[in-house]
């Protein structure tokens, strides 16, 4: 079962995505962190198969977090999806994001996208 780390401080969104991903025909093991520093610690201790990061976090912006993931020995090749209500596609690509999604997005599209990125 692929493991996904959702990093977003929007509890409603993460609850929805967690439920959706866990109920898929090919379910995901979903972990959620609201803060960037917690997400970094969680990912370093238990590397996920994919990370989805929101651009705006309470303790840092998502670009900083992605940069930290890309510098980590174990996480540097982990597929990362970034979501934002602002078009920061170019900035996200520059720090190593594999896929950028503009909010609002269709949650039902994520499982297929995640499986494509995980390979």
N, C-alpha and C positions, 0 to 999 in steps of 0.2 A: 504494500500500500504506500503510494507516494506521500511524502510529508511536505506540507506547505506551512510557511510562517507568514501570517498576516500581520502587518505593522501599520496600525491606524488607530487614532484616538476616538474615532466615531464608533461607539459601542453598538449602535443600531445596525450599522453597515457590517461590522465584523460578525455580529451574531447571525445576520442573514446569510453572509457568505459562508460562514462555518457550517451552518445547517445545510445549505445547498451543496457544498462540497462533500460533506459526510454522507449525504443521501444519494449521491451519484451511483450509477450502476457499477462503476469502478470507483469506489470511495477513496477519499483522501483523508489522511490523518492531519488535522488542522490544529495549529497552535496560534495563539493570538497574543500580541504585545501592543500596548498603547504608547509606550515610550521607546525612543530610539536606543537608549543605553540598555534597557531591558532586552530589546530585540537582539542587540549585538551580543550580549552575554548568553542569551538563549541559543542563538544560532552557533556561536562558538562552542558551546557545551554539547549541543545536539544538532549537528548540521542538517538542515532540511534539504529536500530535493529542489525546492523553489521558494523564493521569497517575493512577497508582494508588499511594496512600501508606498505609503501615502506621501505626497510631497510636503504637506504641512503636518508636523508633529509638535507636541507641546514643548519638548526639550531640545529639538534640533530640526533642521529641515531634512527632507528625505535625501537630498543630494549628498549631504555630509555623511549620512548613514550608508548610502551606497558606496561612497568613496572608502569608508572604513571596511565594509565587506570586501571590496575589491583588493584591499591591502592585506587581508587576512590570509594566511597560508592555506587554510582548508576551504574557505568560502570564496576565493577569488574567481572560481569558474561556475559558481552556483547561478542558475538562471534567476534574473531579477526583473520583475514587472513593477513599473511605477504608475500610480494613478494620481490625477490631479484635476481640479476644476479649471486650472490655468494651463495654457498651452506652453509647457516648458519642455517640449519634446527634444529640442536641440541640446539644452543643458543636461537633460537626463541621459541622452546618448553619449555626451561627452564624458560623463563619469562612469559609464559602463552598464547602463540599463539595457537589457535585452529587448524589452517591449514597453512602450508607453501607451497608456489608456487615458483618454480624456473623459472626465466625469461630466454628466452622468453616463454610465455605461450599462449594458445589458448583462446582469449577473449570470444569466444562463450561458453566455458566451465564454466564461472563464474556464470551465473544466476542459473544454477542447483546446483552448489556448495553452493552458498549463501543461496538458499532456504533450502537446506539440513541442513545447520548450524543454520539457524534461527528457523527451526522446524516448 
